[in-house]
């Protein structure tokens, strides 16, 4: 065991990545870097607007700021290392670096999934119980919802990171992925991982299906409330407030369930890598766009901020 620890700590792993150096892959790499830059700027801007504009100091935007923070940390955990490996051609990651990447990735994906689920409850209260909204979604409840999302995600990340890093890796060090992900890493273990595979699958089912069931239940109640509304305008307004959240949920859960809830025999590394790009890079870029372009309050805050900057520059 000591020999394994020394070898793993010394040599680390090789991330095979998703790109070669062909012209097509160079274009795709450039596109991912553009998406990464947009995700970075979009999420930082959204957090800044929510912080400075008093009109956005509501539960929904507080949760949205937490979602943006998670997306920001997620892309920064994956893309810079992938880009450095591609540009340098080295493709290596240290044993400790791999563990840290796993810990952050699992924590952030778990936290984001739970937060999206609990954001559906916020929409349910806002539409189905509007008179009690300020009481049911007070500041203490909002902090508890966000805090519990972070806490469960971090606990899940720590467990998976410690478990994955304690397996002996004594054969190939080539990880068939562009970042350290537990399922890809376990294929290199020279110990029986079948029990951990079952526990990992159960953990993924819990972390995905629990919040997803909250989403389904919340939107079932919302649909019932909307159908009972007599005003067409009120129906449109209620559905408009949910559309952004439903779009974000579809993007995140569609990709996550495709990867983690399929039986192992149906998995192909190529497919997993492509879908991983979708929810580690594309979704963090799309979330701020979905919530800003389809939202009057955010666009109003952006216009106000740009106006203040213009006035300030004139003076």
Secondary structure as GFF3:
##gff-version 3
##sequence-region A 1 315
A	DSSP	alpha_helix	2	11	.	.	.	ID=ss1
A	DSSP	beta_strand	13	15	.	.	.	ID=ss2
A	DSSP	alpha_helix	23	52	.	.	.	ID=ss3
A	DSSP	three_ten_helix	54	56	.	.	.	ID=ss4
A	DSSP	alpha_helix	59	88	.	.	.	ID=ss5
A	DSSP	beta_strand	92	93	.	.	.	ID=ss6
A	DSSP	alpha_helix	95	128	.	.	.	ID=ss7
A	DSSP	three_ten_helix	130	132	.	.	.	ID=ss8
A	DSSP	alpha_helix	133	136	.	.	.	ID=ss9
A	DSSP	alpha_helix	139	165	.	.	.	ID=ss10
A	DSSP	beta_strand	174	175	.	.	.	ID=ss11
A	DSSP	alpha_helix	182	186	.	.	.	ID=ss12
A	DSSP	alpha_helix	194	228	.	.	.	ID=ss13
A	DSSP	alpha_helix	232	260	.	.	.	ID=ss14
A	DSSP	three_ten_helix	264	266	.	.	.	ID=ss15
A	DSSP	alpha_helix	269	277	.	.	.	ID=ss16
A	DSSP	pi_helix	278	282	.	.	.	ID=ss17
A	DSSP	alpha_helix	283	293	.	.	.	ID=ss18
A	DSSP	alpha_helix	296	314	.	.	.	ID=ss19
###
